[in-house]
């Protein structure tokens, strides 16, 4: 039986021409993208250009909303009233939906960004709020960590859940990502990143920072686009997966 895997990337996050060029390169590799909606990065012009490029490459489009926290790139947990967070996430998501519709494209999924992604994976209240945003915006899928509160909330809202893994991050014994504040949380050796991607795709397994192994079946693998050489790394991962017999598709 053939093994297939979706590759996704968070886009629209880096400013200027360099950011747009990197996004364009990543869209030639991935099969699904998550476009920043202004909460932590991005603006309407960047969203529109990214939507157009995704459409041209046949890449599925997703919303990538976050805590409204541009100063910290959405990587800090915020104590914000649920009603205010709901308003912010709804505004972010619907702006991308409207831009995509005006370009003849459709936003199919939502993937929360940064601290919100991690918080909603653990907090049922936040998970249900994120699922409500996706449902009310007419999206049909949520991307998030396998076995998380987000998975349960997505299913409760009648949405499809797309379990996600990370090839360039280390994992803790409980299945959570190692905090970036810990040295070695981001894997920078290309051969290790590729090996982890293949293990995820073919066996549903990932090594933990403590030396154990976790059964963590996923359907999509995130390729970070905000690290040096991201486009070359993404190409190498896709090529390595295909050489290992993995079919890369949305």
Order of alpha helices (4+ residues) and beta strands (2+ residues): beta-alpha-beta-alpha-beta-alpha-beta-alpha-alpha-beta-alpha-beta-alpha-beta-beta-beta-alpha-beta
